[in-house]
Amino acid sequence: VELGWPLGLPDGGRHGFTAAHREHLEAVLPAMARRLAAELPPHARRVLVLGNEELMYAPLRLATALEA
């Protein structure tokens, strides 16, 4: 699923993730979660969203947005 990751927004903290990056991520998460939810099967009950080490923050935030 193409989520339309915003240009200039890091996908993890390996090279730094500032408060401005966090604000930007929070602003785009609802639309990204809607795009992902639209691609799920109609009766999907569970979705596994993976992240690893310094690349965990964005996937965890996306999983939280997907729950909403």
Residue pairs with C-beta under 8 A, 6 or more apart in sequence:
1 35
1 36
1 39
2 35
3 32
3 35
3 36
3 62
4 31
4 32
4 35
5 11
5 32
6 24
6 28
9 21
9 24
9 25
9 28
10 16
10 17
10 21
11 55
11 58
12 54
12 55
12 56
12 57
12 58
13 54
13 55
13 57
14 54
14 55
17 57
25 58
25 61
26 61
29 61
29 62
29 65
30 65
30 68
32 62
32 65
33 62
33 65
33 66
33 68
36 47
36 62
36 66
37 66
40 47
47 63
47 66
49 59
49 60
49 62
49 63
49 66
50 59
51 57
51 58
51 59
51 60
